[in-house]
Amino acid sequence: MNDEPETPAVQFGKEIKYAREARGWSQAELADKLFCKQPYVSKTENGQLPSAQFAEQCDKVFGAPGTYARMRQRAADAGNPLWFIPYLQLEREAVSICDYSATRVMGILQTPDYAEAVFRSARPQDSAVEIKKLVEDRLRRRELFDGPNPPSLWVILHETVLWSGVGGASVMRGQLQHLVDASESPHTTVQVFPFRAGASSRGVPFNVLTRQDGTEVLYEETYARGQVDDSAEAVADARAAYERLRADALSRDDSLSLIRHVMEAYTHEPHPRPLPHGVGQEQLQRRERRAVHRMGPRTRSFRRRPRP
């Protein structure tokens, strides 16, 4: 007999099944009404957490506005620490998010492999199943950008993040490519705070979220946990620090050029080293042009034969 308590995802699946059977519908019939496939309904009823759109459609089909959406959201939040849930709620309601990442790519922009490497490093005692669940919970935050009105996301990465080697060269290449792809969205801006800019205006990761009413909230991470602070003084100090970071960071285009350069370095070396502090963008471009020139077509030299 299994005495372990049911997970919120399992409870959500059972509620869907009860509602379906109460109406005498088969899984296939419910799937038609929800505009999905029958196996998706089956997986949901067996405890696999569905998408937010699935829950919202259930509210319409079963005539229970907001009920299944809230139930599904509680199930999605259940895998996170209690102290982190208030931030997740703020993140979902924000119209803009300004993030500074000092050592790691922010969670909402992490690839599955990168997130797995981060969790394995931080929680070496966890099983593969537990790590997989943590990764799924983190990736689920991307649903924030699936809606009709996603928030604007402005991310400033310290150059350390690019060279950190999390998970190895292959994982880093995938993560850096994801940053380049994400920056193509009109809702996302990525900048890099370079080594040559010196000390940053704030040494720890933090972000400032703007709510729909225009008010702002600070979220700041420490070694053990993060905390939300909506006091006017703390928010004003964080906003000023962020503006200094933004001013000292590379432009969007130069940031993407540096990200691509580091990505290329990971292609050729398992543990590439950062550029010297004195090497600027123009010097980097000259170096690349020289490399192209050296790789150009070779001509055969002929030695002039002396006349007899």
C-alpha positions in Angstrom: 0.0 0.0 0.0 1.3 3.4 -1.0 1.1 5.9 2.0 2.7 8.8 0.1 0.4 11.8 -0.2 -0.9 12.6 -3.7 0.8 15.4 -5.6 -1.2 18.4 -6.6 -0.8 17.3 -10.3 -2.3 13.9 -9.5 -5.2 15.7 -7.6 -5.7 18.0 -10.6 -5.9 14.9 -12.9 -8.5 13.2 -10.7 -10.7 16.4 -10.7 -10.6 16.4 -14.5 -11.6 12.7 -14.5 -14.4 13.2 -12.0 -15.8 16.2 -14.0 -15.6 14.2 -17.3 -17.3 11.1 -15.9 -20.0 13.1 -14.2 -21.0 14.3 -17.7 -20.7 10.8 -19.2 -18.0 11.8 -21.6 -15.2 9.6 -22.8 -11.6 10.8 -22.9 -11.9 11.2 -26.7 -15.0 13.2 -26.4 -13.4 15.5 -23.8 -10.4 15.8 -26.0 -12.5 17.0 -28.9 -14.1 19.7 -26.7 -10.7 20.8 -25.5 -9.1 20.8 -29.0 -6.4 18.3 -28.0 -5.6 14.6 -28.5 -7.1 11.8 -26.4 -3.6 10.7 -25.1 -3.1 14.2 -23.7 -6.3 13.9 -21.6 -5.2 10.5 -20.5 -1.8 11.7 -19.3 -3.4 14.6 -17.5 -5.8 12.3 -15.6 -2.9 10.1 -14.7 -1.0 12.9 -13.0 1.0 14.7 -15.7 0.5 18.5 -15.3 -1.0 20.0 -18.5 -0.5 23.4 -20.0 -2.1 26.5 -18.7 -4.2 26.7 -21.9 -5.5 23.2 -21.2 -6.8 24.3 -17.7 -8.3 27.5 -19.1 -10.2 25.5 -21.8 -11.4 23.1 -19.0 -12.9 26.1 -17.2 -14.9 26.9 -20.4 -16.0 23.4 -21.1 -17.0 22.5 -17.5 -18.5 26.0 -16.9 -16.2 26.7 -13.9 -14.5 30.1 -14.7 -11.0 30.2 -13.1 -11.4 27.1 -11.1 -9.2 24.7 -13.0 -6.8 27.5 -14.0 -6.2 28.3 -10.3 -6.0 24.6 -9.4 -3.5 23.9 -12.1 -1.4 27.0 -11.1 -1.2 25.7 -7.5 0.0 22.4 -8.8 2.6 24.1 -10.9 3.9 26.1 -8.0 4.0 23.2 -5.6 7.4 22.1 -6.8 9.0 25.4 -5.8 10.2 26.5 -2.3 7.5 28.3 -0.4 9.6 31.5 -0.3 9.8 31.6 -4.1 6.1 31.3 -4.8 5.3 35.0 -4.1 7.9 35.9 -6.7 6.4 33.5 -9.3 3.0 35.2 -8.8 4.6 38.6 -9.3 6.4 37.4 -12.4 3.1 36.2 -13.9 1.5 39.5 -13.3 4.4 41.8 -14.4 4.3 43.9 -17.5 8.1 44.3 -17.5 11.0 42.5 -15.9 14.5 43.9 -15.6 17.0 41.3 -14.6 20.7 41.3 -13.7 22.4 38.0 -13.7 25.8 38.0 -12.0 26.8 34.3 -12.2 24.1 32.2 -13.9 21.6 32.7 -16.7 18.3 33.6 -15.1 15.9 30.7 -14.7 13.3 31.7 -17.3 16.0 31.7 -20.0 17.8 28.5 -19.1 17.8 25.5 -21.5 16.9 22.1 -20.1 20.6 20.9 -20.2 21.8 24.1 -18.5 19.1 23.9 -15.8 20.0 20.3 -15.2 23.7 21.1 -14.8 22.9 23.9 -12.3 20.6 21.6 -10.2 23.1 18.7 -10.3 25.8 21.0 -9.0 23.6 22.5 -6.3 21.9 19.2 -5.2 24.3 16.3 -5.9 22.3 14.1 -3.5 19.1 14.3 -5.5 18.1 11.4 -7.8 17.7 11.7 -11.6 13.9 11.7 -11.2 14.1 14.6 -8.6 16.4 16.6 -10.9 14.1 16.0 -13.8 11.2 17.4 -11.8 13.1 20.5 -10.8 14.1 21.1 -14.4 10.4 20.7 -15.6 9.3 23.2 -12.9 11.8 25.7 -14.0 11.1 25.4 -17.7 7.4 25.7 -17.0 8.0 29.4 -16.3 8.4 30.0 -20.0 4.6 29.8 -20.3 4.8 33.4 -19.3 5.6 34.3 -22.9 3.0 32.1 -24.5 0.1 34.4 -23.7 -1.3 37.2 -25.9 0.4 39.9 -23.8 3.8 38.7 -22.6 5.9 41.0 -20.4 8.9 42.8 -21.7 12.1 41.2 -20.5 15.4 43.1 -20.2 18.3 40.9 -19.2 21.8 42.1 -18.3 24.4 39.3 -18.0 27.8 39.8 -16.4 30.4 38.5 -18.9 31.3 35.9 -16.2 28.1 34.1 -17.0 29.2 33.5 -20.6 32.6 32.0 -19.7 31.3 30.0 -16.6 31.4 26.6 -18.5 28.2 25.3 -16.7 27.7 21.7 -17.9 30.6 21.7 -20.3 31.2 23.2 -23.7 28.2 21.5 -25.5 25.8 22.7 -22.8 27.2 26.2 -22.9 27.0 26.4 -26.7 23.3 25.4 -26.6 22.6 28.0 -23.8 24.3 30.8 -25.6 22.5 30.0 -28.8 19.2 30.1 -26.9 20.1 33.6 -25.6 20.8 34.7 -29.2 17.4 33.2 -30.3 15.6 34.7 -27.4 16.9 38.2 -28.2 15.2 38.0 -31.6 11.8 38.4 -29.8 10.5 42.0 -29.7 9.8 41.4 -26.1 13.3 40.4 -25.0 16.5 42.4 -24.8 19.9 40.9 -23.8 22.9 42.9 -22.9 26.3 41.9 -21.5 28.2 43.7 -18.8 31.8 43.3 -19.9 34.8 42.7 -17.7 36.4 45.9 -18.9 33.5 48.0 -17.4 35.0 47.2 -14.0 33.0 46.7 -10.8 29.3 46.5 -11.3 26.9 48.7 -9.4 25.4 45.7 -7.6 27.2 42.5 -6.8 24.3 40.1 -6.4 21.6 38.9 -8.9 18.4 40.9 -8.7 15.5 42.1 -10.8 12.9 44.8 -10.7 9.3 43.9 -11.8 6.8 46.5 -12.9 3.2 45.6 -12.1 0.1 46.6 -14.2 -0.6 49.5 -11.9 2.9 50.9 -12.5 4.3 50.1 -9.1 7.6 48.3 -8.9 8.9 45.4 -6.8 12.5 44.3 -6.0 13.4 40.6 -6.0 17.0 39.9 -4.7 18.8 36.6 -4.3 21.1 35.6 -1.5 23.0 32.4 -0.9 20.2 30.5 0.7 17.0 32.1 -0.7 15.5 35.1 -2.4 13.3 37.9 -1.0 10.7 40.3 -2.3 10.9 43.9 -1.2 8.3 46.5 -2.3 9.6 49.4 0.0 10.0 52.6 -2.0 13.6 53.1 -0.8 14.8 49.6 -1.8 13.1 49.7 -5.2 14.5 53.2 -5.9 18.0 52.0 -5.0 17.7 48.9 -7.2 16.3 50.9 -10.1 19.2 53.4 -10.0 21.7 50.5 -9.8 20.0 48.8 -12.8 20.2 52.0 -14.9 24.0 52.3 -14.1 24.4 48.6 -15.2 22.5 49.3 -18.4 24.6 52.4 -19.2 27.9 50.4 -18.6 26.8 47.3 -20.5 27.6 46.7 -24.2 25.0 47.7 -26.8 22.5 45.0 -27.9 24.4 44.4 -31.1 27.8 44.3 -29.5 26.4 42.0 -26.7 25.2 39.5 -29.3 28.5 39.7 -31.1 30.3 38.8 -27.9 27.9 36.0 -27.1 28.5 34.5 -30.6 32.3 34.9 -30.1 32.2 33.0 -26.8 29.9 30.4 -28.5 32.5 29.9 -31.2 35.2 29.6 -28.5 33.3 26.7 -26.9 33.2 25.1 -30.3 37.0 24.8 -30.5 38.0 24.5 -26.8 36.3 22.6 -23.9 37.4 25.3 -21.4 37.9 28.6 -23.3 39.4 31.6 -21.6 38.0 35.1 -21.6 39.7 37.8 -23.8 42.3 40.0 -22.1 40.8 43.0 -20.5 42.4 45.4 -23.0 40.9 43.7 -26.0 38.0 45.8 -27.3 35.3 45.1 -29.8 37.3 46.7 -32.6 40.4 44.7 -31.8 38.3 41.5 -31.7 37.0 42.3 -35.2 40.5 42.9 -36.5 41.6 39.6 -35.1 38.8 37.8 -36.8 39.6 39.5 -40.2 43.2 38.5 -39.9 42.1 34.9 -39.2 40.0 35.0 -42.3 42.9 36.4 -44.3 45.2 33.7 -43.1 42.7 31.0 -44.1 42.3 32.4 -47.7 43.5 30.8 -50.9 47.2 29.9 -51.0 49.3 30.7 -54.0 52.3 28.6 -55.0 55.5 30.5 -55.0 58.0 30.0 -57.8 61.8 30.5 -57.3 63.4 32.3 -60.2 66.0 30.0 -61.9 69.4 31.7 -62.4 70.4 32.4 -65.9 73.2 30.3 -67.3 
